[in-house]
């Protein structure tokens, strides 16, 4: 017997025992509807379309599990090898088919540090920039890992997990577009331009009208900006909005369907760059600007904004970006 539950808008949880009753689920449900859920030991799987699951609750990014006729395609694989192993174990609750392909949306640790557990016959795909970054950037001695790992290392178990990390690059790369055909399913890997990093992949399911955005856009959650290329990021999000989709599965946060949320993040990016630029011209240091920059006008779209201030790593990156572009 499989126990499934659905969480309503107000967080009320209803428990449903599935016996011999067939339940028909629409092909794609709106993000504010309840999704059928299978709860694993570590991960929760929300069925957002036929064979497409949004996985959350593990250590690191949220993941997308695409169950095809013969295999499984996994979008991102978590912060540690242990997190990836837990994900693979929990996936057995929804399918017995093997994971044969992993897609890395970008190079950050919380999306790629599960790569090392996969055998050579599993294809790990990423933009060519992702492979270069993991091989050459010394990714465990730079942000976002350095700060985040200190914040994560709260228990002996997690500290042990972090010591097991072996940054492993994709073994297959692409430059602008790659299309996978898995039975009757088409999966497009799209590089629409630089933004959150220098090589982010959107995973697009045209038939299902679903797009996985990694950390390029996280809906009502502000993305990490420490590797941002801000003018290009805004342009890339504009290209994203031209795709035909009704559901967005971000690398963090919650699924959403409103393109207006993408527009809101573009507005935030414009505003944070403009205001930090102005503070820099006034002589503020990055640390001072990070404390004083006022972005509270965006709090209606991004509830985590409680007052003035922005993430210091992002503000430092804006200063670097301004220097790089002679602004």
NORQUIBEL-V749996 format. One record per run of one state. SS is the DSSP state (A for helix, B for strand, O for the rest). FROM is the first residue (numbers start at 0). TO is the last residue. Records with the same first field share a line. If there is no record, write none. Layout:
SS=FROM-TO + FROM-TO
This chain:
O=0-0 + 7-11 + 18-34 + 39-42 + 49-50 + 56-61 + 67-70 + 75-79 + 91-97 + 103-107 + 112-113 + 117-121 + 136-137 + 141-143 + 152-154 + 163-170 + 174-175 + 182-183 + 190-200 + 205-208 + 214-216 + 218-219 + 221-228 + 241-245 + 250-254 + 256-257 + 281-284 + 292-294 + 298-310 + 324-326
B=1-6 + 12-17 + 35-38 + 43-48 + 51-55 + 62-66 + 71-74 + 98-102 + 122-126 + 171-173 + 176-181 + 184-189 + 201-204 + 209-213 + 217-217 + 220-220 + 246-249 + 255-255
A=80-90 + 108-111 + 114-116 + 127-135 + 138-140 + 144-151 + 155-162 + 229-240 + 258-280 + 285-291 + 295-297 + 311-323
